[in-house]
Amino acid sequence: MADISNKLLNMLTEFFICEIGSKAIDGITYCMLLKDAKERDIYERYKLIRKQANEEGNTNDEIFRIYEVNNGYIFDMDLSIAKNISYEITKAVSKANGGETPYGDLIGDMPEKRRKRDIINLAKFLKSEFDSGKEQTEIALFSRNSTNKILVTCKGPNNEVLAVKYNAYALRHWDLENVNEKLLIPAGFRVSRLQPCEVLPYKTGVSFIVNMEQM
């Protein structure tokens, strides 16, 4: 883990407890906020984490990342930090219970297994879309769901309830480089552009438009 101060560790621990928790097992170390006055105070508080990290010389996005999209923000902490915090929390709980509660690295390699699985699932979906003649499709990344689906309900022009389903993945946008190199280019096509759109309702993921082209 990067060398950080107790002040920064406490700020990251608060973020972990409030936003991540057991989702870290699936490699989900991020959350989303909307550009909403009701969430402004939370945004300012989490923005201070990045500011503190920068002041301590961690300016390469190693510890805490912030991304902006049309209607909100993504906050993403490094997995190694999440593992360390999880370890310390379970250790404190075990101590409080007289040592009867097990503690340790409860996250292990499960995030990487989920990432590999989602990379394969994403590649399969994109190939299916491209093979059907589509050069553009929409997906959700930064998924906080345990499955590869996000269902969004909304009202149509006549107040009818509409359901929109997104194929969703617990991946970051930079994972598409790996998808291209390892799976899509060998199949004869690639993602040529990835355009972030918006934080989805209920903040379960972020929608992206994917453009694909023949190699």
Order of alpha helices (4+ residues) and beta strands (2+ residues): alpha-beta-alpha-beta-beta-alpha-alpha-beta-beta-beta-alpha-beta-beta
